[in-house]
Amino acid sequence: MSEALLEVTDQNFDAEVLNSAKTVLVDFWAPWCGPCRAIAPVIEELAGEWAGTVVVGKCNVDDNPVTPGKFGIRAIPTLIIFKNGAVAEQITGLVQKGKIKDAVEAANSK
């Protein structure tokens, strides 16, 4: 995992995501998921581009079942953008980089 990416777990979710002063994008994924692997380079790219301004994390749903359950995640990849501890936007499936950027910028402007 890239240095710019935060590994989000059931244990650190509240501290790193809900209590973050910054907007946080969390990619809920699994290693066996093809679309998850396809979107991973985009997520890493965005993490590098947003370093210091937006926190970008990945949560492996197989290793951390509690957090995805709290947010009703039924399909992966699911990207959730958190702003001030609340869900600002949720995107499910393999999407273009521009759609992710637009959603995060919209959340940031709220």
N, C-alpha and C positions, 0 to 999 in steps of 0.2 A: 504494500500500500504506500502511496506517495506521502511524503512528509507533510504536505499541505492538507491531507485528508485526516479527519478525526475518526477514530474507531469508536462508534457509538455502541454501547452495551446496555443491557437492562440495569446494570449497576451504576453507570455514569450518566444515564439519560437525563435525569432531572437536573443534575449539576451542570452538565455541558450543553444541554439543549434548552430546557425550560427556563433555566436561570441565566441564560446568556444575554448579555447586553446587546449583542449583535443579532442580525437576522441569521437563521440557521437553516441550511438545506440538508435534509437527511435522505439518503438513498437506501431504501429497504430492499435487500437483494438476497440471493442464495447462489452458492458456487455452481450448482447444477442447472441454473436458469440461463438459457441462451440469450434472451433479450437483455438480461442483467449484465452478462458479459459484453454484449454489444454496446451498451450505454456507458460502461465503466470508463473507457478512455475520455468520453465527453465530460463525465463527472470529475475526473482527475484534472482535465484541462481547466474547467471552471474553478476548481479549488486553487489552482495556481494563479489564475487571473484575478480571483477575488481575495487572495491571501491578505489578511489584515482587515478586510472590510466585511466579508460574509464568511461564516463558519460553514464548511462543507464536510459532512460526515457520512459514513456508510454503516449500516446496521445489518449484520448477517442474521436473517430471520430464523435460520436453523439453530444457531448458537444462542439467540436471544429471543425466545418466544413471547415473553411477557409484554414488551413494548409494542410490537406489531398488533398484538391482541387488544391493547388499550385503544388503539386507533382504528380498529376494525379493518385491518389490511387483509384482503382476501386474494389479491393478485400481486405479482411482482414482475418487473420492478415497479415500486411505488415511490415517488418523490414527494416529501412533505416539506413545505416551507413554514418555519415557525418564526413568529415575530412577537417579542415580549411574552414568550411562554405560551402563545396560542397558535393554533393552526391558521395560517394565512391563505394557504393554497395547497391543493393536493393534485398530483399528476400521476396517472397510472399508465404503464406501458412504455414502449420504446418510442420516444419523441425526439424531435430535432433540438439541437442546442439552442436555437433562437427562441423556442417556446419556453425552455427552462429559464433563459436569461430574462425574457419578458415577464415571467411570473415572479422572479426574484426582485426585479426592478419595481414591479407593481407593489409587492409586499413592502419593499423599502420605502416607498413613497407614502405609505399609509401613516 
